[in-house]
Amino acid sequence: MVDDLVRNMQSRSAELRSLNARVRFVLGAPDAIILLDARSTPVTVTRADGEAECTLRLSPENLGKLMDGRLNPMLAYTMGKLKVEGSTGIAMKLASLLDS
């Protein structure tokens, strides 16, 4: 599941470029981490851990739903399905990019 999410993000790297930030997705299990680096050229999406301006904590299923447009980011946040650490501005920009 996590590898599928990585591939999905990699396929959208061109549109994620405008984020210009590093975002870490913590998906429950200790080894279920995705690091999106939209500062690098090209944009990289890996299963590595690292420093990020924004960390999003959610389940792999909910990340998949967010990326497919089946879960509204604000609703997920309000319902506690999505937790944001660090820059909420980056999280909101990412939500609009994923939602498009």
VEXKELO-271594 format. One record per residue (C-alpha): residue number from 0; chain; x, y, z. Coordinates in pm, 1 decimal. Last residue first. Layout:
% residues N
{NUM,A,{X,Y,Z}}
...
This chain:
% residues 100
{99,A,{-668.5,1906.2,-796.8}}
{98,A,{-712.3,1778.4,-440.3}}
{97,A,{-348.6,1681.3,-401.8}}
{96,A,{-234.8,2034.3,-490.0}}
{95,A,{-495.1,2199.6,-263.1}}
{94,A,{-398.3,1970.4,24.6}}
{93,A,{-29.2,2044.5,-34.0}}
{92,A,{-94.8,2419.5,-2.2}}
{91,A,{-290.0,2360.4,320.2}}
{90,A,{-12.6,2142.8,464.9}}
{89,A,{250.0,2400.7,368.0}}
{88,A,{52.1,2671.7,548.8}}
{87,A,{5.6,2439.6,847.9}}
{86,A,{383.2,2446.0,895.3}}
{85,A,{498.3,2208.8,1165.9}}
{84,A,{294.6,1910.9,1280.5}}
{83,A,{-36.6,1828.5,1112.4}}
{82,A,{-270.0,1548.2,1218.4}}
{81,A,{-512.5,1388.7,975.7}}
{80,A,{-797.9,1154.3,1071.6}}
{79,A,{-884.2,1385.0,1363.0}}
{78,A,{-1233.0,1461.8,1230.0}}
{77,A,{-1142.6,1826.8,1167.2}}
{76,A,{-823.0,1731.0,984.5}}
{75,A,{-999.6,1475.5,763.7}}
{74,A,{-1278.1,1727.6,694.8}}
{73,A,{-1022.3,1989.4,596.0}}
{72,A,{-842.5,1742.7,368.1}}
{71,A,{-1164.2,1626.5,194.8}}
{70,A,{-1157.8,1251.3,142.3}}
{69,A,{-1244.3,1078.4,-188.7}}
{68,A,{-1020.4,1307.3,-395.5}}
{67,A,{-794.6,1019.7,-501.0}}
{66,A,{-494.0,1166.2,-317.8}}
{65,A,{-696.9,1223.2,-2.5}}
{64,A,{-840.4,870.3,-21.9}}
{63,A,{-491.9,721.7,-58.6}}
{62,A,{-371.0,926.5,237.6}}
{61,A,{-671.7,796.6,433.5}}
{60,A,{-584.5,435.8,355.1}}
{59,A,{-218.2,485.7,446.1}}
{58,A,{-332.9,614.3,787.2}}
{57,A,{-255.8,969.5,894.5}}
{56,A,{21.2,1183.1,1040.7}}
{55,A,{139.6,1477.9,831.6}}
{54,A,{477.1,1633.0,905.2}}
{53,A,{567.7,1979.6,775.5}}
{52,A,{895.8,2162.7,734.7}}
{51,A,{1073.0,1830.4,689.0}}
{50,A,{1380.8,1652.6,822.8}}
{49,A,{1427.1,1292.6,720.8}}
{48,A,{1284.3,945.0,690.2}}
{47,A,{1322.5,742.2,373.9}}
{46,A,{1037.3,577.2,180.5}}
{45,A,{1107.1,815.9,-106.3}}
{44,A,{945.7,1088.1,-316.6}}
{43,A,{1185.1,1318.0,-498.6}}
{42,A,{1110.5,1631.3,-699.8}}
{41,A,{1366.9,1667.9,-977.7}}
{40,A,{1528.4,1890.0,-877.6}}
{39,A,{1506.4,1904.5,-500.6}}
{38,A,{1286.3,2145.9,-310.9}}
{37,A,{972.0,1935.2,-358.5}}
{36,A,{1109.5,1670.7,-123.3}}
{35,A,{831.9,1427.9,-33.0}}
{34,A,{933.9,1186.1,241.8}}
{33,A,{713.6,882.3,293.9}}
{32,A,{712.1,687.7,618.5}}
{31,A,{564.3,345.9,693.9}}
{30,A,{859.0,186.4,876.1}}
{29,A,{733.4,276.2,1225.0}}
{28,A,{373.7,177.8,1138.7}}
{27,A,{110.2,452.8,1137.3}}
{26,A,{150.1,643.9,811.1}}
{25,A,{393.2,922.2,891.8}}
{24,A,{404.6,1149.3,584.7}}
{23,A,{701.2,1386.1,577.5}}
{22,A,{683.1,1705.4,372.7}}
{21,A,{979.1,1897.7,231.6}}
{20,A,{899.9,2229.3,64.7}}
{19,A,{877.2,2398.5,-277.2}}
{18,A,{502.4,2320.2,-311.9}}
{17,A,{521.2,2429.0,-677.3}}
{16,A,{699.1,2101.9,-762.4}}
{15,A,{392.7,1896.4,-658.5}}
{14,A,{242.0,1936.5,-1007.7}}
{13,A,{550.1,1788.9,-1174.8}}
{12,A,{584.8,1517.6,-908.1}}
{11,A,{241.4,1370.4,-978.3}}
{10,A,{369.1,1031.8,-1099.1}}
{9,A,{606.3,1024.2,-802.1}}
{8,A,{311.7,1081.3,-567.4}}
{7,A,{124.6,781.1,-712.5}}
{6,A,{440.1,568.0,-699.3}}
{5,A,{491.3,655.2,-330.7}}
{4,A,{125.0,577.5,-256.0}}
{3,A,{159.2,238.4,-426.6}}
{2,A,{472.4,166.8,-219.4}}
{1,A,{273.8,247.9,95.3}}
{0,A,{0.0,0.0,0.0}}
